Amino acid sequence: MDFLVFAGNSNRPLAEGITKRLGQRLGDATVSKFSDGEIFIRINESVRGRDVFLIQSTSAPAEVHMMEMMIMVDALKRASANSITAVMPYFGYARQDRTTEPRVPITAKLVANLLTTSGIDRIVTMDLHAGQIQGFFDIPVDNLYATPIITNYLKEKGACGESYVVLSPDAGGVPRARGYAKILDTSLAIIDKRRTGPNVAKAMHVVGDVKGKKVIIIDDMIDTAGTLTEAASAVIEQGAKSVIAAATHGVLSGPALERIINSKLEEVVITDTINASKEVLNNGKIKVLSTANLFAESILRIYKKESISSLFNY
């Protein structure tokens, strides 16, 4: 296969997992910094006329990982790569997709402009916080879903059927939760919450019957875990037997781990779109699932110019 896979520093374990499944090796590149903190990139092998896939999540520190990716793209372009596909398992700044108050930016659009201008030909990502972000780009964007990965795990542990209920922690996540409920053959419930500021949310009440049920909270990401733990407490107060949670992106910033440990949650399922710290991996409540197979398959199909639409199905 005449393509190359490179990676920045944001998620090397996932990049290595993807290349292993492709039967490839990671491309040879130097990604370092000058003494004043400026990022330095050097591509150490020829990419002339080759299709290149660059794996890089824009997770924290988002600015550093964003610059790494754009500088690496510029280096690849100047080295005459035929095409550059950015594989972004986690797309940072996706929550800033609209103006929710006066005099605030639409940062997701700015990031889309920066990535496009840097010379990327195509983007592959997973579970965008808002699907309309695909329209911010003037290049193709493939938004994969972690739903098959997570639902297969839940089915294997028996978390499906009439004794379970899938819960959306907010109104915006209802379509996602409804999809999970259909696959897992469960009923559906919703948390009505009021947000008073960024990363601050207060669960108000539960819409739907959770009494005597085992609850599965479904979300696209877990950041500070405030919404998640409030939702878990709310359903337990309403008579739920137990509660677990599943989300694609384990941001887990600030007090997230402490909140999860001290919460009513029995288990939290996330994927490896963001490189998990040792504290996360060693946390008995958190299960990390691999997305490497799905991304490897998408890379292979894009290279072969085959349809990847079946990868969107769940």
C-alpha positions as CSV (number, residue, x, y, z in Angstrom):
1,M,0.0,0.0,0.0
2,D,1.6,3.2,-1.2
3,F,0.6,5.6,1.6
4,L,2.2,6.9,4.7
5,V,0.9,7.5,8.2
6,F,2.3,10.2,10.4
7,A,1.4,11.4,13.9
8,G,1.9,14.3,16.2
9,N,2.3,14.0,19.9
10,S,-1.3,14.2,21.0
11,N,-2.2,10.5,21.0
12,R,0.8,8.3,20.0
13,P,-0.7,5.0,21.5
14,L,-3.8,5.3,19.3
15,A,-1.6,6.2,16.2
16,E,0.5,3.1,16.9
17,G,-2.6,1.0,17.2
18,I,-4.0,2.2,13.9
19,T,-0.7,1.6,12.0
20,K,-0.4,-1.9,13.6
21,R,-3.9,-2.8,12.2
22,L,-2.9,-1.4,8.8
23,G,0.3,-3.4,8.8
24,Q,2.2,-0.2,8.5
25,R,4.7,1.8,10.5
26,L,4.5,5.3,11.7
27,G,6.2,7.7,9.3
28,D,9.5,9.1,10.5
29,A,9.1,12.7,11.7
30,T,10.7,14.9,14.3
31,V,8.2,16.8,16.4
32,S,10.0,18.9,19.0
33,K,10.3,22.5,20.3
34,F,13.0,25.2,20.3
35,S,14.1,26.5,23.7
36,D,11.6,29.3,23.5
37,G,8.7,26.9,23.0
38,E,8.3,27.3,19.2
39,I,7.3,24.0,17.5
40,F,9.8,22.5,15.1
41,I,8.8,19.8,12.6
42,R,11.0,17.8,10.2
43,I,9.8,15.0,7.9
44,N,12.7,12.5,7.9
45,E,11.6,10.5,4.8
46,S,10.4,11.2,1.3
47,V,6.7,11.8,0.8
48,R,6.8,13.0,-2.8
49,G,3.7,11.9,-4.7
50,R,2.5,9.8,-1.7
51,D,-0.9,10.0,0.0
52,V,-0.4,10.9,3.6
53,F,-2.6,10.4,6.7
54,L,-1.8,12.5,9.7
55,I,-3.2,11.3,13.1
56,Q,-3.6,14.1,15.6
57,S,-6.4,14.9,18.1
58,T,-6.7,18.5,19.2
59,S,-7.0,17.6,22.9
60,A,-5.4,19.5,25.7
61,P,-3.2,21.5,25.3
62,A,-5.4,22.2,22.2
63,E,-3.3,25.1,20.9
64,V,-0.1,23.1,21.0
65,H,-1.6,20.1,19.2
66,M,-3.3,22.3,16.7
67,M,-0.1,24.1,15.8
68,E,1.8,20.8,15.6
69,M,-0.7,19.5,13.1
70,M,-0.8,22.6,10.9
71,I,3.0,22.9,10.8
72,M,3.3,19.3,10.0
73,V,0.8,19.7,7.2
74,D,2.8,22.6,5.8
75,A,6.0,20.5,5.9
76,L,4.3,17.7,4.1
77,K,2.9,20.0,1.4
78,R,6.3,21.6,0.8
79,A,7.7,18.0,0.5
80,S,5.3,17.4,-2.4
81,A,2.8,15.0,-0.7
82,N,0.1,14.0,-3.2
83,S,-2.7,14.4,-0.6
84,I,-3.0,15.0,3.1
85,T,-5.9,13.5,5.2
86,A,-6.1,14.7,8.8
87,V,-7.4,12.0,11.1
88,M,-8.7,13.9,14.1
89,P,-10.2,11.4,16.6
90,Y,-11.2,14.3,18.8
91,F,-12.0,17.7,17.3
92,G,-11.3,20.4,19.8
93,Y,-13.3,23.7,20.1
94,A,-16.4,21.9,18.8
95,R,-18.5,23.2,21.7
96,Q,-18.0,26.7,20.4
97,D,-20.1,26.2,17.3
98,R,-22.5,29.2,17.6
99,T,-22.9,32.5,19.5
100,T,-24.8,31.8,22.7
101,E,-24.3,35.4,24.0
102,P,-23.2,38.8,22.7
103,R,-19.6,39.4,21.6
104,V,-18.4,35.8,21.6
105,P,-16.6,34.0,18.7
106,I,-17.6,30.9,16.7
107,T,-14.3,29.3,17.4
108,A,-15.2,26.0,15.7
109,K,-15.5,27.9,12.4
110,L,-12.2,29.7,13.0
111,V,-10.5,26.3,13.6
112,A,-12.1,24.9,10.4
113,N,-10.7,27.9,8.4
114,L,-7.2,27.4,9.9
115,L,-7.1,23.7,9.1
116,T,-8.4,24.2,5.6
117,T,-5.9,27.0,4.9
118,S,-3.0,24.9,6.2
119,G,-3.5,22.6,3.2
120,I,-5.5,19.6,4.5
121,D,-7.4,17.9,1.7
122,R,-9.8,15.8,3.9
123,I,-10.7,15.3,7.5
124,V,-11.7,12.2,9.4
125,T,-13.1,12.7,12.9
126,M,-15.4,11.0,15.4
127,D,-18.6,12.1,17.1
128,L,-18.4,15.8,16.5
129,H,-20.1,17.7,19.3
130,A,-22.3,19.4,16.7
131,G,-22.9,17.7,13.3
132,Q,-23.3,21.0,11.5
133,I,-19.5,21.7,12.0
134,Q,-19.0,19.6,8.9
135,G,-20.5,22.5,7.0
136,F,-17.8,24.9,8.4
137,F,-15.3,23.2,6.1
138,D,-14.9,23.6,2.3
139,I,-13.2,20.2,2.2
140,P,-14.7,16.7,2.7
141,V,-15.3,15.8,6.4
142,D,-16.1,12.2,7.5
143,N,-17.7,12.1,10.9
144,L,-17.4,8.5,12.3
145,Y,-19.4,7.2,15.2
146,A,-18.2,5.3,18.3
147,T,-21.7,3.9,18.7
148,P,-20.9,0.3,17.4
149,I,-17.9,0.1,19.6
150,I,-19.7,1.2,22.8
151,T,-22.9,-0.8,22.1
152,N,-21.0,-4.0,21.4
153,Y,-19.3,-3.6,24.8
154,L,-22.5,-2.9,26.6
155,K,-24.2,-5.9,24.9
156,E,-21.3,-8.2,25.9
157,K,-21.8,-7.3,29.5
158,G,-25.6,-7.7,29.3
159,A,-26.4,-4.0,29.6
160,C,-29.5,-4.1,27.3
161,G,-33.1,-5.1,27.3
162,E,-36.2,-4.1,29.3
163,S,-34.4,-3.8,32.7
164,Y,-32.3,-0.9,31.4
165,V,-33.1,2.6,30.3
166,V,-30.9,4.9,28.2
167,L,-30.7,8.4,29.6
168,S,-29.7,11.6,27.8
169,P,-28.1,14.2,30.2
170,D,-29.6,17.1,28.2
171,A,-32.1,17.8,25.4
172,G,-29.4,18.2,22.8
173,G,-28.2,14.6,23.2
174,V,-31.7,13.0,22.7
175,P,-31.1,11.9,19.1
176,R,-27.8,10.2,20.1
177,A,-29.5,8.5,23.2
178,R,-32.5,7.4,21.1
179,G,-30.1,5.6,18.7
180,Y,-28.5,3.8,21.6
181,A,-31.9,2.9,23.1
182,K,-32.9,1.4,19.7
183,I,-29.8,-0.7,19.4
184,L,-29.9,-1.8,23.1
185,D,-33.7,-2.4,23.1
186,T,-34.3,-0.1,26.1
187,S,-36.6,2.7,27.0
188,L,-35.5,6.3,26.9
189,A,-35.3,9.1,29.5
190,I,-34.0,12.7,29.6
191,I,-32.5,15.0,32.2
192,D,-33.8,18.5,32.2
193,K,-30.9,20.7,33.3
194,R,-30.1,24.4,33.5
195,R,-26.6,25.6,32.7
196,T,-25.4,28.7,34.6
197,G,-22.0,29.0,32.9
198,P,-19.2,27.0,31.0
199,N,-18.6,23.6,32.6
200,V,-21.4,24.4,35.2
201,A,-24.6,22.5,35.1
202,K,-27.4,21.7,37.5
203,A,-29.7,18.7,36.9
204,M,-33.3,19.7,37.6
205,H,-35.5,16.6,37.1
206,V,-35.8,13.4,35.1
207,V,-38.3,13.1,32.2
208,G,-39.2,9.5,31.9
209,D,-39.5,6.4,34.1
210,V,-36.3,5.2,35.7
211,K,-37.7,3.7,38.9
212,G,-36.5,0.1,39.4
213,K,-34.4,0.4,36.2
214,K,-30.7,0.2,35.5
215,V,-29.7,3.4,33.9
216,I,-27.1,4.0,31.1
217,I,-26.2,7.7,30.6
218,I,-25.1,8.4,27.0
219,D,-23.1,11.5,26.0
220,D,-20.6,12.5,23.4
221,M,-17.9,13.7,25.9
222,I,-17.1,13.9,29.6
223,D,-15.2,17.0,30.5
224,T,-15.4,18.0,34.2
225,A,-18.1,15.3,34.9
226,G,-20.3,17.8,36.6
227,T,-23.3,17.1,34.3
228,L,-22.7,13.4,34.5
229,T,-22.5,13.1,38.3
230,E,-25.5,15.4,38.7
231,A,-27.5,13.2,36.3
232,A,-26.4,10.0,38.2
233,S,-27.5,11.5,41.5
234,A,-30.8,12.6,40.0
235,V,-31.8,9.1,38.7
236,I,-30.8,7.4,41.9
237,E,-33.0,9.8,43.8
238,Q,-35.8,8.8,41.4
239,G,-35.4,5.1,42.3
240,A,-33.0,3.8,39.7
241,K,-31.3,0.5,40.7
242,S,-27.9,1.5,39.3
243,V,-26.2,3.8,36.9
244,I,-23.4,3.6,34.4
245,A,-22.2,6.0,31.7
246,A,-20.7,5.9,28.3
247,A,-19.2,8.6,26.2
248,T,-16.9,8.8,23.1
249,H,-14.4,11.5,24.3
250,G,-12.9,11.3,27.8
251,V,-11.7,14.8,28.2
252,L,-11.8,14.4,32.0
253,S,-10.4,17.8,33.0
254,G,-10.2,19.5,36.4
255,P,-12.1,17.6,39.1
256,A,-13.6,15.0,36.8
257,L,-11.8,11.9,38.2
258,E,-12.5,12.9,41.8
259,R,-16.2,13.5,40.9
260,I,-16.4,10.1,39.2
261,I,-14.8,8.3,42.1
262,N,-17.1,9.9,44.6
263,S,-20.3,9.5,42.5
264,K,-23.1,7.0,42.3
265,L,-21.7,5.8,39.0
266,E,-20.7,2.1,38.9
267,E,-18.8,2.3,35.6
268,V,-17.8,5.0,33.0
269,V,-17.1,3.8,29.5
270,I,-15.0,6.0,27.1
271,T,-12.9,5.5,24.0
272,D,-9.2,6.3,23.3
273,T,-9.9,9.3,21.0
274,I,-8.0,11.3,23.7
275,N,-4.9,9.8,25.2
276,A,-5.8,8.6,28.6
277,S,-3.5,9.4,31.6
278,K,-2.2,6.8,34.0
279,E,-4.7,8.0,36.6
280,V,-7.5,7.3,34.1
281,L,-6.2,3.9,33.0
282,N,-5.7,2.8,36.7
283,N,-9.1,4.0,37.8
284,G,-11.3,1.0,38.5
285,K,-14.5,2.7,37.5
286,I,-13.3,3.7,34.0
287,K,-13.2,1.4,31.0
288,V,-11.3,2.6,27.8
289,L,-12.3,1.1,24.5
290,S,-10.1,1.2,21.4
291,T,-11.2,3.0,18.2
292,A,-8.1,1.9,16.2
293,N,-9.9,-0.7,14.1
294,L,-12.5,1.8,12.9
295,F,-10.0,4.5,12.0
296,A,-7.7,1.9,10.3
297,E,-10.6,0.7,8.2
298,S,-11.6,4.3,7.2
299,I,-8.0,5.1,6.2
300,L,-7.8,2.0,4.1
301,R,-11.1,2.7,2.3
302,I,-10.2,6.3,1.6
303,Y,-6.8,5.3,0.2
304,K,-8.5,2.7,-2.0
305,K,-11.2,5.2,-3.0
306,E,-13.9,3.0,-1.6
307,S,-17.1,4.1,0.1
308,I,-17.0,4.5,3.8
309,S,-20.7,5.2,4.3
310,S,-21.2,1.8,5.9
311,L,-18.9,3.0,8.7
312,F,-21.4,5.7,9.6
313,N,-24.2,3.2,10.3
314,Y,-25.2,2.2,13.8
